[in-house]
Amino acid sequence: MKFTDDEKKALVLLRLNNAKQTFEDTKIIVDNKLWNVAANRL
């Protein structure tokens, strides 16, 4: 399956946004010292 340039860009942006959200969520979990939960998020 081939992706168009626009589809590739959209996929990259989606994955970057998902990664940023996961990182932000993990920072909150770490701030609350929930180490096992934080490790599972990464």
RASULLIN-V625435 format. One record per residue. SS is DSSP state (H for helix, E for strand, L for the rest). BURIAL is + if it has 16 or more other C-alpha atoms within 10 Angstrom, else -. Layout:
ss=<SS SS>
burial=<BURIAL BURIAL>
This chain:
ss=<L L L L H H H H H H H H H H H H H H H H H H H H H H H H H H H L L L H H H H H H H L>
burial=<- - - - - - - - - - - - - - - - - - - - - - - - - + - - + - - - - - - - - + - - - ->
